[in-house]
Amino acid sequence: MQVKEWTSVEGGRERVTLVPESLDDLWHLTYVVEPGDLVGGDTHRRIQRAEDDMRDTGGEREHMHVTLDVEGVEFHKFSNRLRISGVIERCSREDQLGLHHTINVEEYDELTIEKHWKPDQRERVEEASEATDQPDVAIATVEEGEAHIHTVAQYGVEERGTFTGTTGKGEYARGREELFGEVAAALNRMETDAIILAGPGFTKQDLLDFVAENYPDLPEKITTVDTSSVGGRGVHEVLKRGAVEDVQAETRIAEESELIDELTEQIATEGKAAYGIEEVEKAVEFGAVEHLLVLDDRLRRERAGEGDWDVDINDLIQSVERQGGSVTVFSHEYAPGDQLKNLGGIAAVLRYRLD
């Protein structure tokens, strides 16, 4: 996420100008934008001309900039867009004010969001912005005598290194191992969440075996993918197959799984856990929450006034943060989110047991 500017506006609201640079960024915005916000962006709108009033032409599509008083937000991951609907509050054509419209936000579309920002929403945008500068996936493509390492961040792909060496076995085995050693050492130095090891034939598996022997903690990050090429073309094959999106999802699932496992272990053993809104609210009142877990779609419903919790979820989150606790918003799309849903959509790992 590229954040261009934060600006204070009237009424204690703040306006941020930003550019989503990935499907992940659009997904994040689903849980940032909510009814009552003002969202502005470029769009096209069908305008009925006066000369068209007597015949059904559907009007002409005209480019304009609009600001919507938001009523609804939908994330369409299969069409790579975020749909924001509402009433036109500001527009380059005054005759369109007060009419309903939908902005389709895609990657690299600039938009402004004006609202009273909640701490976790601001944090979500800031984390997405910081993630833009950090490569989260490395792709190592390898065949006999040649290897390449690229990194994939939200802004694109960057080549980090090319390695060459002799191939084969027997008198050439040492050169092969030297090549593997250079690649393995480079991967071990990289601060990435996941590594995709790709290439034709069995060389990638031999490299993986070498890595497992020399860097035992590294293979848990590695996924193998068959490609017909190495280098730039090999990376293109990996991207085309959606392998990067798969490992990014797996990384998020792993992080959420670790938290839900810790929670269930505490429930089953020491009892330093709370789940369901009533128990969690009690734990927050005692200042006992070390880590708060909230399901994303439940959080959104409560904020929109569509839920049935008696407590203000925003006050609850702010209390946890003031007490030095952490907050993680789980995705409802993955298995750990399903587990949290079965626990009422909210739970907490505690500092101490509540009797």
Solvent accessible surface area in square Angstrom, and as a share of the most:
residue,aa,sasa,rsa
1,M,2,0.01
2,Q,77,0.34
3,V,41,0.24
4,K,108,0.46
5,E,98,0.44
6,W,76,0.27
7,T,50,0.29
8,S,91,0.59
9,V,33,0.19
10,E,158,0.71
11,G,67,0.64
12,G,66,0.63
13,R,49,0.18
14,E,45,0.20
15,R,72,0.26
16,V,0,0.00
17,T,22,0.13
18,L,0,0.00
19,V,11,0.06
20,P,0,0.00
21,E,18,0.08
22,S,17,0.11
23,L,56,0.28
24,D,39,0.20
25,D,0,0.00
26,L,0,0.00
27,W,20,0.07
28,H,32,0.14
29,L,0,0.00
30,T,12,0.07
31,Y,23,0.09
32,V,0,0.00
33,V,0,0.00
34,E,18,0.08
35,P,64,0.41
36,G,41,0.40
37,D,7,0.03
38,L,24,0.12
39,V,0,0.00
40,G,0,0.00
41,G,2,0.02
42,D,87,0.45
43,T,15,0.09
44,H,89,0.40
45,R,37,0.14
46,R,125,0.46
47,I,6,0.03
48,Q,87,0.39
49,R,68,0.25
50,A,85,0.66
51,E,117,0.53
52,D,10,0.05
53,D,96,0.50
54,M,182,0.81
55,R,139,0.51
56,D,148,0.77
57,T,62,0.36
58,G,35,0.33
59,G,8,0.08
60,E,96,0.43
61,R,142,0.52
62,E,42,0.19
63,H,105,0.47
64,M,5,0.02
65,H,88,0.39
66,V,1,0.00
67,T,12,0.07
68,L,0,0.00
69,D,53,0.27
70,V,3,0.02
71,E,96,0.43
72,G,24,0.23
73,V,19,0.11
74,E,101,0.45
75,F,44,0.18
76,H,70,0.31
77,K,82,0.35
78,F,189,0.79
79,S,59,0.38
80,N,67,0.34
81,R,71,0.26
82,L,0,0.00
83,R,79,0.29
84,I,0,0.00
85,S,39,0.25
86,G,0,0.00
87,V,38,0.22
88,I,2,0.01
89,E,90,0.41
90,R,107,0.39
91,C,25,0.15
92,S,82,0.53
93,R,64,0.23
94,E,145,0.65
95,D,88,0.45
96,Q,15,0.07
97,L,82,0.41
98,G,47,0.46
99,L,78,0.39
100,H,120,0.53
101,H,23,0.10
102,T,37,0.22
103,I,6,0.03
104,N,59,0.30
105,V,3,0.01
106,E,68,0.30
107,E,60,0.27
108,Y,129,0.49
109,D,57,0.30
110,E,85,0.38
111,L,4,0.02
112,T,32,0.19
113,I,0,0.00
114,E,12,0.05
115,K,2,0.01
116,H,104,0.46
117,W,32,0.11
118,K,38,0.16
119,P,56,0.35
120,D,19,0.10
121,Q,2,0.01
122,R,70,0.26
123,E,78,0.35
124,R,31,0.11
125,V,1,0.00
126,E,74,0.33
127,E,97,0.43
128,A,3,0.02
129,S,30,0.20
130,E,115,0.51
131,A,40,0.31
132,T,15,0.08
133,D,103,0.53
134,Q,109,0.49
135,P,21,0.13
136,D,30,0.16
137,V,1,0.01
138,A,0,0.00
139,I,0,0.00
140,A,1,0.00
141,T,0,0.00
142,V,1,0.00
143,E,54,0.24
144,E,77,0.34
145,G,13,0.12
146,E,53,0.24
147,A,1,0.01
148,H,21,0.09
149,I,3,0.01
150,H,13,0.06
151,T,2,0.01
152,V,13,0.08
153,A,7,0.06
154,Q,26,0.12
155,Y,98,0.37
156,G,28,0.27
157,V,64,0.37
158,E,77,0.34
159,E,97,0.44
160,R,114,0.42
161,G,19,0.18
162,T,72,0.42
163,F,35,0.15
164,T,98,0.57
165,G,34,0.33
166,T,74,0.43
167,T,49,0.29
168,G,30,0.29
169,K,163,0.69
170,G,64,0.62
171,E,152,0.68
172,Y,111,0.42
173,A,39,0.30
174,R,190,0.69
175,G,14,0.14
176,R,33,0.12
177,E,101,0.45
178,E,96,0.43
179,L,4,0.02
180,F,7,0.03
181,G,23,0.22
182,E,93,0.42
183,V,0,0.00
184,A,0,0.00
185,A,27,0.21
186,A,11,0.09
187,L,2,0.01
188,N,73,0.37
189,R,175,0.64
190,M,34,0.15
191,E,158,0.71
192,T,7,0.04
193,D,77,0.40
194,A,7,0.06
195,I,1,0.00
196,I,0,0.00
197,L,1,0.00
198,A,0,0.00
199,G,0,0.00
200,P,41,0.26
201,G,54,0.51
202,F,175,0.73
203,T,10,0.06
204,K,14,0.06
205,Q,82,0.37
206,D,50,0.26
207,L,0,0.00
208,L,33,0.16
209,D,76,0.40
210,F,34,0.14
211,V,0,0.00
212,A,46,0.36
213,E,142,0.64
214,N,72,0.37
215,Y,58,0.22
216,P,103,0.65
217,D,118,0.61
218,L,12,0.06
219,P,37,0.23
220,E,154,0.69
221,K,70,0.30
222,I,23,0.11
223,T,51,0.30
224,T,58,0.34
225,V,20,0.12
226,D,92,0.48
227,T,7,0.04
228,S,88,0.57
229,S,17,0.11
230,V,21,0.12
231,G,7,0.07
232,G,51,0.49
233,R,183,0.67
234,G,0,0.00
235,V,6,0.03
236,H,117,0.52
237,E,34,0.15
238,V,0,0.00
239,L,64,0.32
240,K,164,0.70
241,R,139,0.51
242,G,21,0.20
243,A,11,0.08
244,V,6,0.03
245,E,95,0.43
246,D,83,0.43
247,V,6,0.03
248,Q,49,0.22
249,A,25,0.19
250,E,96,0.43
251,T,30,0.18
252,R,50,0.18
253,I,53,0.27
254,A,59,0.46
255,E,103,0.46
256,E,10,0.04
257,S,33,0.21
258,E,126,0.56
259,L,29,0.14
260,I,1,0.00
261,D,84,0.43
262,E,72,0.32
263,L,0,0.00
264,T,52,0.31
265,E,111,0.50
266,Q,26,0.11
267,I,65,0.33
268,A,85,0.66
269,T,90,0.52
270,E,98,0.44
271,G,23,0.22
272,K,55,0.23
273,A,18,0.14
274,A,3,0.02
275,Y,87,0.33
276,G,19,0.19
277,I,30,0.15
278,E,141,0.63
279,E,86,0.39
280,V,0,0.00
281,E,58,0.26
282,K,92,0.39
283,A,0,0.00
284,V,7,0.04
285,E,130,0.58
286,F,120,0.50
287,G,23,0.22
288,A,0,0.00
289,V,0,0.00
290,E,86,0.39
291,H,39,0.17
292,L,0,0.00
293,L,0,0.00
294,V,0,0.00
295,L,4,0.02
296,D,0,0.00
297,D,38,0.20
298,R,37,0.13
299,L,5,0.03
300,R,48,0.18
301,R,96,0.35
302,E,25,0.11
303,R,42,0.15
304,A,41,0.32
305,G,68,0.66
306,E,124,0.56
307,G,33,0.32
308,D,112,0.58
309,W,30,0.10
310,D,153,0.79
311,V,28,0.16
312,D,74,0.38
313,I,5,0.03
314,N,29,0.15
315,D,81,0.42
316,L,8,0.04
317,I,1,0.01
318,Q,58,0.26
319,S,21,0.14
320,V,0,0.00
321,E,56,0.25
322,R,180,0.66
323,Q,67,0.30
324,G,61,0.58
325,G,11,0.10
326,S,55,0.35
327,V,35,0.20
328,T,34,0.20
329,V,32,0.18
330,F,0,0.00
331,S,1,0.01
332,H,70,0.31
333,E,70,0.31
334,Y,41,0.16
335,A,67,0.52
336,P,2,0.01
337,G,0,0.00
338,D,76,0.39
339,Q,77,0.34
340,L,0,0.00
341,K,131,0.55
342,N,127,0.65
343,L,39,0.19
344,G,31,0.30
345,G,2,0.02
346,I,0,0.00
347,A,0,0.00
348,A,0,0.00
349,V,6,0.03
350,L,5,0.03
351,R,85,0.31
352,Y,96,0.37
353,R,150,0.55
354,L,43,0.21
355,D,163,0.84
